[in-house]
Amino acid sequence: MLSHYLQNALSDLRDIINITESDIKDIKKAEHTTQFDRLALKEEKLKSFEVKKAIIDHEISSLMTSNPDIDLPDLLDKEQHILLEELKVELNNLREVNKKYAKFVLLVSNLYNTFLERLVPTEMQGYDKVTAQNASILEVRV
C-alpha cells in the first residue's frame, strides 16, 4: 500500500513541477490568462499531494508502531527506498522551480507597481500610502 501512495505522490509532484514550468514559460511571454486557467488544476494537485503525503506519513508511522524493535530502513523494501529517494529528489526539483518562478513573479509585480506609482503617485502618511493631493491620472496643460 505504501508503494502505491509513494508512486501517486510522485506523480502529483511531477505534475506540479510541469505546471510551474509552464507558468514560467507563460510569464516570460506575458500570457497570464493561461496561468490563471491552470491555477485550479495546480491547487487540486497540491491538495492531492498533501493528502497522499499525510497517508504516507501515517503508513510509515503505523509500520514503526507495529514493529518497534525494527529500524525503519529495515521495514521498507527496496522499491519503497527507491521511491522515497525519488520523492526527495523531486521535492528538491520543485523547490528550485518555485524559486525560479518566484523571481519572475517578483519582477512582474515590481514592474506593475512602478507603472501604477507613475500613473497615480502616492505619499507616505505615517505607515499608510495615500494618493498624493495633486495626483491625477489625466493632467491637462494649457
C-alpha positions in Angstrom: 0.0 0.0 0.0 2.8 2.4 0.9 4.4 1.9 -2.5 1.1 2.8 -4.2 0.8 6.1 -2.3 4.5 6.9 -2.9 4.0 6.4 -6.7 0.9 8.6 -6.7 2.6 11.3 -4.6 5.5 11.3 -7.1 3.1 11.6 -10.0 1.3 14.6 -8.4 4.7 16.2 -7.6 5.9 15.8 -11.2 2.6 17.3 -12.4 3.1 20.3 -10.1 6.6 20.8 -11.4 5.4 20.6 -15.0 2.6 23.1 -14.3 5.1 25.5 -12.6 7.5 25.2 -15.5 4.6 26.1 -17.9 3.8 29.1 -15.7 7.4 30.2 -16.0 7.2 30.0 -19.8 4.0 31.9 -19.9 5.1 34.6 -17.6 8.1 35.2 -19.9 5.6 35.7 -22.8 3.2 37.7 -20.6 0.5 35.2 -21.2 -1.1 35.5 -17.8 -4.6 34.2 -18.8 -3.2 30.7 -19.3 -1.5 30.8 -15.9 -4.8 31.7 -14.3 -6.5 28.9 -16.2 -4.1 26.4 -14.7 -4.4 27.7 -11.2 -7.4 25.4 -10.2 -5.5 22.3 -11.6 -2.4 23.3 -9.7 -4.3 23.8 -6.4 -6.0 20.4 -7.0 -2.7 18.7 -7.5 -1.2 20.4 -4.4 -4.1 19.2 -2.2 -3.9 15.7 -3.7 -0.1 15.6 -2.9 -0.7 16.8 0.6 -3.3 14.1 1.3 -1.0 11.4 -0.1 1.9 12.7 1.9 -0.2 12.5 5.1 -1.2 9.0 4.2 2.4 8.1 3.6 3.4 9.6 7.0 0.6 7.6 8.6 1.6 4.3 6.9 5.2 4.7 8.0 4.2 5.6 11.5 1.9 2.5 11.6 4.8 0.3 10.4 7.1 1.7 13.1 4.4 1.3 15.8 3.7 -2.3 14.9 7.4 -3.2 14.7 9.1 -1.2 17.5 12.1 -3.4 17.6 13.0 -2.9 13.8 14.6 0.2 12.4 12.7 2.0 9.7 15.2 1.2 6.9 14.7 -2.5 7.6 10.9 -2.2 7.5 10.9 -0.8 3.9 11.6 -2.9 0.8 13.9 -1.9 -2.0 11.2 -0.4 -4.1 10.0 1.8 -1.2 13.5 3.1 -0.6 13.9 4.0 -4.3 10.5 5.7 -4.3 11.4 7.7 -1.2 14.7 8.8 -2.7 12.9 9.8 -5.9 10.4 11.8 -3.8 13.3 13.6 -2.1 14.8 14.4 -5.5 11.5 15.7 -6.9 10.9 17.8 -3.8 14.3 19.5 -4.4 13.4 20.0 -8.0 10.1 21.6 -7.0 11.9 23.9 -4.6 14.3 25.1 -7.4 11.5 25.6 -9.9 9.4 27.5 -7.3 12.4 29.7 -6.6 12.8 30.5 -10.3 9.1 31.2 -10.6 9.0 33.4 -7.6 11.8 35.6 -9.1 9.7 36.2 -12.2 6.6 36.9 -10.2 8.5 39.4 -8.1 9.9 41.1 -11.2 6.5 41.4 -12.8 4.9 42.6 -9.6 7.6 45.3 -9.2 7.1 46.4 -12.8 3.3 46.8 -12.4 3.8 48.6 -9.1 6.2 51.0 -10.7 3.8 51.7 -13.5 1.0 52.3 -11.0 3.1 54.6 -8.9 3.9 56.7 -12.0 0.2 56.8 -13.0 -1.1 57.5 -9.5 1.6 59.0 -7.3 1.3 58.2 -3.6 2.8 59.8 -0.4 3.5 58.2 2.9 1.5 59.4 5.8 2.9 57.5 8.8 2.8 53.9 7.7 0.0 54.4 5.2 0.4 55.1 1.5 -2.2 57.6 0.3 -2.8 59.2 -3.1 -0.9 62.5 -3.4 -3.2 65.5 -3.2 -2.3 66.8 -6.6 -2.4 63.3 -8.2 -4.4 63.0 -11.3 -4.4 60.2 -13.9 -5.1 62.9 -16.5 -3.2 66.1 -16.4 -4.4 68.9 -18.7 -1.9 71.6 -19.6 -3.0 74.7 -21.5 
